[in-house]
Amino acid sequence: MAISDRHRSVFLEEANERLEELEASLLELEESPADGELIGRIFRALHTIKGSGAMFGFERVSKFTHEIETVFDLVRNNRMSASRELINLALQARDRIKTMLAASDEAGPELERANVPLIESLKKLIPADVRKEPPAGPLPSAVETKAGERREAIATYRIAFGAGRNIFKTGIDPIRLLDELRGLGECTVVALTEPVPFLEDLDPEDCYLSWNVLLTTNRGLNAIKDVFLFVEDCSKVKIDVADVIDPSQNVDFQPYTKRIGDILVERGDVSPEVVRQGLSAQKRFGEILVGMGAIGPDKVTAALAEQEHVRDVREKRHKEESVMTVRVPAEKLDRLVDLVGELVTVQARLSQAASTHGNGSTDFLAISEEVERLTAELRDITMSIRMMPIGTTFSRFKRLVRDLSGELGKQIELTTAGAETELDKTVIERLGDPLVHLIRNSIDHGIETPAVREAAGKPRQGSILLSAVHAGANVLIQITDDGGGIDSDAVRIKAIERGLIAADAHLSEQELFGLILTPGFTTATKVSSVSGRGVGMDVVKKTIESLRGTLDITSRKGTGTTITLKLPLTLAIIDGFLTRIGSEHFIFPLSVVEECVELSRDDRERSRGRHLAHVRGQIVPYLRLRERFAIGCEAPSIEQIVITRVNDRRVGFVVDLVIGGHQTVIKNLGRYYHGVKGISGATILGDGTVALILDVPRLVRSAEFEETNAR
């Protein structure tokens, strides 16, 4: 990939991150329109997209973003308010920027023409008195200003801009930044050329220059900082106030009397010590006060100790908070996880070889144990790198709820909890679409209109809670609404009409709600643009199951509905429970295993053919995996029941032998085995044999379905 292409790729990635941040900030601003921090965050996101877009060839994006930035600059300076209409238009503009970034160059002119109505709508929101103000030009001098007229404070800023050596390689042109400073007011630029090497030592791709800039403006410090917003990481920028003319203090002319020594010290060109040596040898300030008899030496010592203490504390705190982050392509991270998985497999083989062929060699065993310890630590660190806070997914749904509730004429508030809960990035990437569908269902089917809610004694505004919490090796994600709930009678009637259940079938409420997940099922009386066609919930179920998760529905008519997704923390390496049937090995996810008990021939005879086991006063149904997977060898006299918990029910699985815990590197099955039910993947054991990973929830559902049809 060429350097320019690589830079454009990095820009697109960062621009999309800024757009996500922009959307989240705009939605928060709608709730807190006077929050200056939010307004500043929005302005910085727009400014970064504008500046970086111009540098990397996205001129249309830069030009369009400049129009929105101009409006929010007025908001930032309290010259217009952040109205709901402005936020609506800003959200539309955000979508337009995203479209322009993804579009081809050929589509650019058409998109640019389509942006004109949106820009005009934004300009109409600017107050009339602000719109009539003349554009900022050269600052008027004190002599030209007539007495009695309103005068603004004017400041002269001293800017030291040291461009980094690699600034050209990042695609940034420092001249653009200097030109932008000139647009803020009267500007004097002095280039510092001393660091430029001789021609034979000069690298044409490096920047050796730095600049001292004097800028007189009434725009304020923030406007200057915004110019350097996206070069802070690769350059050194220092901004100081050199002079201020404040008309509220004195409107008459006052001469500039600052001494050259003071200016040199303020600019950092010489130290105060050098200036003092050049003027005259003087005592330290504390010594002067003691010599005057104004204060005792002990108090000076105490003041010096305080100064040193505060300085040390601040430096220590700065070092603790200085955390460097590195951007790594997802493909490299995935490759790292694959390699760690291979290392875990090789380490298992090494451990087995050490125990089998070590011949009592303590050195061999010690090396094997050390490799096992290091591999486990590397595995944990690598898996933690893949973990991402689920809040990155939660934030996108505020816009969905806002727009869709407005479209349907409903008042709905979305609240989130547990956004800091971490989950494997692969799970998060595949979780977005199912959550979108579930939240759309809550908005359309769950939450009632304000009038209906008011008649039922509820607040006019409905609420949806999206939460996440860790539960052992899993994460529980819940979508809870306070709407009308699910009518179990309507579900039963629809199920009978479609032939899913018999008219006299006795199903629990939980089993009835499970029918909603079947393809084509819907209780909606009319089809809307949002839902009602009976497609979606079965797709949600399949997606969650493909992530080795489960979906549970609880609801109370008139009160609301809660949908719970139970998902594994990671899809790469899990803690497994290794078992054997004949010569075949099977692995249970350890998170679903509760205990193991023995099953003898006498126990089987006493059950009279029923697959039920008595475990400490409780009856636990079990499945014989030997029969389910058609393994033909003879069963041992004493088998083992691995008791699991699936959807709050205890279900056992009969195996020949329980081996124990096993670090399981998950390998996907090929397309040939894609349709095998009850198997979610495979892994390689230490001796090179393959063990199948069981999909416990699917095995249970399959057995229940077969039993129901056999009646």
N, C-alpha and C positions, 0 to 999 in steps of 0.2 A: 504494500500500500504506500503511495506517495505521501510525502510529508504533509502536503496541503490537504489530501484526502483524509489523512489521520486527524488533522486539526479540525476539519469540518465534522468528522464523526464525533470527536470529543465535544465540540460545540453543540451538536444536536442532542447528545446525551444530557449535557448540562442544561440546555435550554428546556428540555422536557421536565427536568427536575424543578427548574424555576417556575414553569407553568403550573406544576402540581402545587408548589408552594404558593403561587399567586392565587389559585382557586381557593385553597384552604384559607388564606388570609382574607380574601374578599368575603367569604361566607362568615368568617368571624367578625369582620368589620360591620356586616349587616346587623349583628346583634349589639355591637359596641361602636357606633359610628364616630365617637369622639376619641377613640383610642389612638393616640399619637404613635405608639410603637407599631401598631398594625399598619397604619398609613405609611410609616417609614419603610416597613418591610415590603409593602406593595410597590412603593416607588423604587426601591433598590432592585427588586426583581425585574421591573420594567426597564430600568436603566441598564442593567446587566445584559438583558436580551437585546436591547437596542445597540449598545456599544459593541458587544461581541458579534452581533449579526452583521454589522457594517464591516467589521474586520475580516470576517470569513466569507464574504461574498453574498450574504443574504440582505441585499440592499432594500428590497421591498419590505421585508420583515422589519428592518431597522426604521424605515420611514413610517410605516404604519404604527409601530410601537411608540415612536416619538410623539405621535398625536395623543395617545392615551397617557403617556408620561407627562405631557404638558398639562393635562387636566388634573392629574393627581399631584402635580407640583403645586397647583392652586389649592388643592385640598390640604396639602401638607403645610402650606403657609396661611391656613385659616382664611382663605379668600373665597372659598365655596365649601359647601357641606357635602358629606358622603351620603347622598340620598339613596333610597332603594332603587330609583330609576337609574342612577349612575352605576350602581353595583350590577344591575341587570345588563346594562350596556357593556360594562367592563368584563363580565363573564362571557358575553357574546364575543367580545374582542379577543379574549383569551382563547376561545375555541377557534377563532379565525387565524390567530397566530399559529396554533397547532396544525391547522390545515395547511397553511402556507409553508411551514417547515417540512411537511410530508409531501408536498406537491412537487411535480417536475417543473423545470424551467419553462417549458412550453405553456403550462397552465398559469404561470405567474401573472401575465397581463390581465387575464380574465378575472383572477382572484383580486387583483389590485382594483379593478373597476367595481367589483362587488363590495369592496370595503368602503366606497365613498359614502353610501347612505349611513353607515354606522358612524363614520367620522363626523358627518354633518349632525347626526343626533347627539353626539358627544359635545360638539361645539355649542349646540343650542342650550345645553345645561349650564354653560358658563354665565354667571350673572352679567347683566347688561353693563353695569358700571365697570366691571373688569374687562369686558370685551372691547370697550371704547378706549381703554388706555393705549397710548402710543407704544410702539415697541421700544425695548430698552436700547438706548444708544450710548454715546459717550457721556460720562457723568458730568453734570454741570459743576462749575467751579463756584466757590463762595462769592466771588465778585459778580458773576453773571446772575445770581439768584436775587430776585427782588425782595425787599423787606416785606415781611408780613405773610409771605407764601409759606406753605407747609414744606418743611425740609426733612429729609430722611437721614438717619445716621449713615455715614460712609466710613468704611474701614479699609485700610491698606494691609494686605496680607503678604507675609514673606513665605514663599514656597520653595522648599529644596526638593527637587525631583531627581532622584538618582535611578536612572533606568538600569535594570539588571542586564548583565552581559548577554543573557539568552532571550531578551525580549523580542528580537526580530524572529527568532525561531518559533515563537508562539503565535506569530502572525499579527502582532500588535505594532502599530506605527506610532511612536511617541509624538510625531508632529501633529497628529490628529488631536491628541490630548492638549498640546499647547495651543492649537487653534481654538479648541473648545474653551480654554481659559480666556483667550482674547475676547470671546463672545460674551464674557461676563462683565467686562468693564475695561478701564484703562490698564494696560498691561505692558510691563517691561521685562524682556527675557534676555538673560545673559547665559551663554553656553560656556561651560567649564571644559576646556579642551586639554588640560594638563595630563590627564591619564591616557590620552591617545598615544599608542606606541609608535616607533619608527615603522616605516612602510614594510620592511622585511619581516617585522614581527606582528603585523596587523592581520587579523582574521576578518574578512569582509562580512562574515555572518554574525559577528559579535558587535555589541554596542558598548563603546567606551565613554560616551558622553554623559554628562549630567547637566542640569540647568538650575539656575537661581531665577526665580520669577517674583516680581513685585506686581501685585494685582490690587487695584482700587475698585471696590464694588459695594453696592448696597444689597447684594443678594444673600449675604450671610455665609457662615462657615460650611454649612451642610451642602450648599451648592458647589463649593470647591471640592469637598470630599467626594461628591458624586462623580466628578470627572475622573477620579482615580479609583473608582469603586472596583473595577475588574482588573486592576494591575497591582493591587496591594500585595499579592502573594509573590510576585516576581520583581518588585521594585521597592525602592525606599522613598517614602514621601513624608516630608515634615512640613507642617503648616503652623506658622506663628502669626500673631497679630503685631504688626509693626507700628500702626498708628490708627487712631479712631477720631473722627470728627463727629461729635454728638451735639446737634443743634439745641437739644433740651438743656444743655449746660451753658453754652455760650455761642451766640451766633456771630460774634465779632472775630475778625482775623487774629490768629495767634501764631507767632513765629514758631518754627520747628527748632528746638534747642537740644535735641539728643546728641550726646557726644559720640565721636567716632569709636572710642573705646567701648562704650556701651553697645553700639551697633555690632561691632565685631564679636563681642561676647554673646549677644543674643543670637547671632547667626551661627555661632559655634566655630568660627574661623580661628579664634584664639581663646585660650582659657582666661578666666578672671585673674588667675595667678600671674600669667604673663603680663596682663594689663597693669596689675598692681606693681610688678617689678619695673615696668616701663615708666610708671609715674613716680613712685617713691616707695621706699620700704616702710611698711606699716605693720603694726601689731594686729593679731587676730581680734575679732570683735569682742569675744569674751574677755580677753586680756585687757582690752580698752576699758570695758565696763568695770572690771575689778580695779584697774588702776585709777579710775575716777572715783572709786569708793561707792559706786551706785549699787553694787551687789557683791555677795560673798563668793569665793571660789567654789565652795561646795555646791551652790545652786547652779553655777555654770557647768560643773561636772555632771550634775543630774540632768540638765538639759541636753548635754552631749550624749549621755547614755540613752535618753529617750529617742533622740534622733537616730542613733545607731540601731536601737531595738526595732523601731518602726520600719527602718530601711531593710533590716534583715528579714523581718516577718513578711514584708511585701515581696521581696525577692524569692523567698521560699514558696510563698503562695503562687507566685507567677510560674515557677518551675513545675509545681504540682499540677497546675491547670493547663500547661502547655502540652497538648496532646496532638501528635502528628497523625493525620489520616492519609491513607494511600488508596487510590482508585485502581481496582483490579478488574479486568474483563471477566464476566461470568464464566466464559468458556475455560479460562485458566483455573478458576476455582473448582469447577466441575471436574477438570482433569486431576487436580490435586486430590479431591475426594476419591476419585477412582483409584489413584495410586495408593492412597492410604488404605483403601479397601483391599487392594492386592497385598499390601504389606501385612495387614491383619491375617489374611489367609496364609501367607508364607510363615508368619510368626506361629500360627497354630500348627503348621507342619513341623516347624523347628521344635516346638514344645513336645509334640508327639514323638519325634525322632529322639529327643534327649531322654525321654522317659523309657523308650523302648530299646534303643541301641546305645544308651550311655554307658552301659557296663559299669555302673557305679562311679563314673567319673564326675567328681564334684565340680570340676572346672567347666565341663560341658553343661551341666545343669545350671550352674551359676550364670553362664553366658546366656542360656535360654531364658532364665528368669529376668535378667537385666534387659534383654531385647523385648520381652513381654511387657515390662514396666514402661520402657520408652515408647513402645508402640501404642500402649493404652493412653499415655499422656499426649502423644502426637494426634491420636484419633480424637480425643476429647477437644483439643485445641482446634483442630480442623473443623470438627462439627460445629463448634461454637462460632467459627467464622461464617458458616453458612446460615446461622440463625439470624433472623431479622424481626424487628418488632412488627406485630400485626397491625399496628396503627398506620403503617404505610398503605394498607388496604382499606382500613376503616375511613380514612380521610376522604376518599373519593365518593362515599355514599351521601355525604351532606348535600352535595350538589344534586344528586339523584332525587333525594327526598324533597328538596326545595322546589325543583322544577316540576316533578311529577305531581306533588300535592297541589301546586298552583294550577296545573292543567286539569286536575280532577275536581277543583273547587273545595279542597279540604285543607284544614289547618293541622299540620303535623310537625312535631319537634323530634328530631333524632338526637339521642344522647348516646355516648359511648363510654365504656369502662374497660379497663385492662388493656389499653392500647399499647402498653409497654411489654405485653406478653410476647415472648419470642417463639418463632416457629421456623421450620426449615424453609428456605427461600423457594424451593420447588413446590412445596405445599401451598405457600402463599400465592405463587404465580397461577396455580390452577384453581385457587379458591375464589378468585374474583367473580367469575360468571355465576357460579351457584349462589353466592351471596346476593348478587344483583337481582337474580330471579326471586329469591326468598323475600327480599325487601320490597320489591315491586308487588308481590302478592300481598304483603302486609298492608301496603298503601292502598291497593285496589280492593282487595277482598276483606281485609281486616278492619281498618279504621273507617268509621262511619263519617258521613257528612256532618258539618257542625250542627245543623238543625236536628238531625236524628240523635246525635249525642246529647244535645241539650234536652230533648224530649225524654231521654232515658236517664236524666239526672247526672250526666257526665259533663266534664268541662268541654267547651267547644273545640279546644285544641287536643288532638290525640297525641300519643307519644309512642315512639319505637325505641327500645333499648337494644343496642348492639354491644355485647360484652364478650370478653375472653378471659379464661383463667386456666392455670396449669392444674392438671390432675394426674399426678404420677408421671408416667411416660407419655401422657396424652395432653391435648389441649381441648377444653370444652368451649365452643363458640355458641352463644345463644342469641336468637332474634326474638325479642318479646314485644308484643304490642298490646295495648289496652282497648282493642276493638271489640267487635261483636262476637268473636270466637267462632268455632266450627260447629255447625248443626249436625250432630251425629245421626239424627233421624233422616236428614236430607242425604247424608252420605250413604246410609243403609238403603234408602229408596233407589238412589242412583246405581248402587252396586247390584241390586236385584234386577233393575232394568237392563243392565249390561251383562247380566249372567255371571257376575263375579262370585256371588254367593247365592245359596238357596233362600227361598222366602222364609223358611222356618229355622234358618241357621242362627245359632246363639254365639255371638261374637262380643268380646269385651270392647269397651270404648277405644282402648289402645289398638286393638286389631282392626277396628273400623277405620281409625285414622290412618293406619298403614295402607289401606286401600287407595288413599289419595295419591300414593306414590306409583300406582300402576299406570302404564301408558294410556293416554287419551282420557283419563278420568278428570272430570270437572263438575262442580255443582253450580257453576255460574249459569244464570238464566239468559244472559246475552253476552255476545262477544264484543270486547272493547279493543282499543288500540294497544292496551296494556296487557290484557290477559283474557282468559275465558275459552281458549281453544283446547284445553286439556293436554297441552304439550309443555314440558318444562320441568315439572316435579319429578318425573321418571328420569329425565336427563340429570337433574340435580342428584338424585339417588345414585345413578351410575357413576357420576363423577366422584362423589364422596366415597363410594365403595372402591373405586379405582385408586383412591388415596389410602386404602385400608382403614377407612373410617366408617362410622355409623351415623344414622339420622333418626332422631326420635321426635315425635310430635305430642304435645300435651295441650289441651284446650278446654276452656269452660265457656259455654254459651253465654253471651252478654258481658263477659269479663275480659277475655283476650286469649291469645295463643302464644305458646313458646315453642320454638323449634330449636333443638339442641344438636349440634354437630360435634361428634367426638372424633378427633383426628390424632394420629401419631405425631410426635415431635419432629421426626425425621423419616425420610424414605431411603436413606443410604445405608446406615449401619444401625442395627437394633440389638437389644438384649433378647436372645432367644432361649428356648427351653427344648433341648435336644432329646428326641425319643427314637425308638426303633421298632419296626414291625418286620419280622423275618430278617432279610438282609437290607431292607429299605429304611432310610432315615427320614424323619419328619421333624420340623421345627415349629413350635408354638411361639407366638409373640409373648414374651414373659409378662407383659403388662396385663394380659387377660387370664393368666394362670393363678389360681388361688391355692390349690393343694393337690396332693396325689394320694390315692388309697389303693390297696390291693383288691383284686377281684379273682377269687378262686373258682374252681369248677363247682364246688358246693354252693357258692353264692349264686352262680348262674342257674343251677337246678332249682334252688329255692324260689327264684323269681318267676319260674314257669314260663320261660320264653319272653317275658316282658323285660325290656331294657331299662330296669330301674335298680338303683343301688340305695341302700340305707346307710347314710353317713351321719353319725351322731344325732340320731332322731329325726333327720330330714331325708326325704325321698328325692334323689337326684336322677333325672333321666340321663342316659348315655347313648353314644353312638359307637358302633364297632367299626373302626377305621379299616380293619382287615377286610370286612365285607364290602365296605363302601368303595375301596380302591381295588377290590378283587385280587388280593394277595393270597396265593394258593397254599402256602406252606401251613403246617399244623401249628395251632396256637399252643403256648406253654401251659402248664397246669396252673400257674399263678400269673395273671396279667396285671396291668396297672391301669388305673383310671386317672387321667389328668382332668381335674375339675376346673372349669373356666367360668367366668361370669360374662354373659352376653345380654345386654339390655336389662340389667338388674335381675337376670335369671341365671341359676347355676345349671350348667350342662357339662356332662362328662364325656371324655373321648378315651376309648379303650386302646391301649398299645401293649406291645410285648414287654418293653423295657424302657425305663426312664434313665437317661444318661446324665442329664443335668444342664446347668447354664452354659450358654455358648454365644460368643460375640459373632453376630450374624451379618455378613456383608451381603446385601440383597442384590441379586442378579435377575434382570427381567427375563421372562420366558420368551422364546421365539414365537413367531406368528403361528406356527404349527400347533402350539399348545395354548393359543390364546383363548380357546373356548372351554378349557378344562375348568369346571366349577370347583371351588373349594381350595384352589392353589393360587397364591398371590405372587409367588416368585420362587427362587432357588438360591442356594449358596453352596460353596465348595468347602468341604471339611478338611481337616489337617492331613488325612491320608489320601486326599485327592478325589474322594467320592463325592457325589452330589446329594444334597439333602433338600427336600421340597419344603417350602414355607407354607403353612396352612392358613387359609382365609377362614377363620373360625366363625364369624357372623354368617358368612354365606353358606357354610356347611350346615349350620343350624337352620337357616331359612329353607334350604333345599330339603332337609329332612322333614320339616314341618309341612312343606308343600306336598311332598310325596305321601305323608300320612293323611293329610286332608283329602287328597284325591282318592286314596284307597278306601275311604269310608263308604 
